[in-house]
């Protein structure tokens, strides 16, 4: 008989995707015949006489492949297939319906119930082998995909652990960078200085600071290192040491007096020294813009050097706003670059804003940049607001200008308010 025809193994047992088979039929003779054929091919086979008992067997040990008769008393093969598909399992189970039905509507109903293939009765060995080959191919692909997904999941988990570790380090790095600005506001008697540093990421390449020079002068600086992120932040940490307020003997903007104390070095000379230090001692692709200034706390006279940094904004006591400076070459681009000092004088009630290009290049939702005029309008609105409140107000206005979007660049500023009294 055709049903008793033996079949050769479809694939080598070492690489089989189908390992366990469940044969479901209310006919003991058909179960026996099909089981023998499958076992001769090397498959582990179990039997069930009904859909109910087959479901129980599937719960205990889910098979890779099921052969189920369509027409069975109690629960039909179609109903068994539907219930089988509802069962949770780790891998796919291939379902073949045994049937004498060949109508297109019947086949459509079988596929709709979750069947993968059909095998006509009486069972032919060649057809059985072809159906098992298809099942092997599908299950092998499913298991390969499962393994690849497992590897991808494991890789993503590892990447998440690495990301979490880096994110934690960056949070700490942000705290350390912010700690470089120990004083956000300081009253020097005749002048008050406020500082603002807002990185667009965890850490950034902007740095602002101040340092007293005896009792008569104060030094101010604003730095913007090229690029963003960790390497730029490390550069700002190095530069903070060169302009340290806590260790004046290490501050290249200061010179020791005979007999003790320090006096200011010309800002243009200091910038030239920094240029040679960066090019000679630090191997980096980074450069930076810088504005370095010294203010005479008694007279309001200021000397500054501008190295590619935006021109500072002066807001006069009467409300007029002007820009000072002519630009200059960034630090760290050319050996032996020269810089020149520039001068201005602040009168009582005047204030000076030294800012990064992240402010004037802040874009609105349409892409239009704020520019110097936009910054002047913002400062004019805050003519009566001073100190840190003024810098906070500037951030609020920039956020509104950007339409609530995250800033594309670091934002930093030094606000100097000169009263001319108490020096």
ABEGO torsion letter per residue (X at the ends): XAAABBBBBABBAAABABABBBBBBABAAAAAAAAAAAAAAGBBBBBBABAAAAAAAAAABBBABBBBBABBBGBBAAAAAAAAAABBBABBBBBBBBBABABAAAAAAAAAAGBABBBBOBBBAAAAAAAAAAAAAAAAAAAAAAAAAAAAAAAAAAAAAAAAAAAAAAAAAAAAAAAABABABBBAGABBBBBBBBBABABBABBBBBBBBEAABBBBBBBBBBEBEAAAAAAAAAAAAAABAABAAABAABBBBBGEEBBBBBAAAAAAAAAAAAAAABBBABBBBBBBBBBBAAAGBBBBBBBGBBBBBBBBAAGBBBBBEAGEBBBGABBGBBBBBBBBBBBBGBBBBBBBAAAAABBBAAGBBAEAAAAAAAAAAAAABBEAAAAAAAAAAAAAAAGGBBBABBBBBBBBBBAGBGX
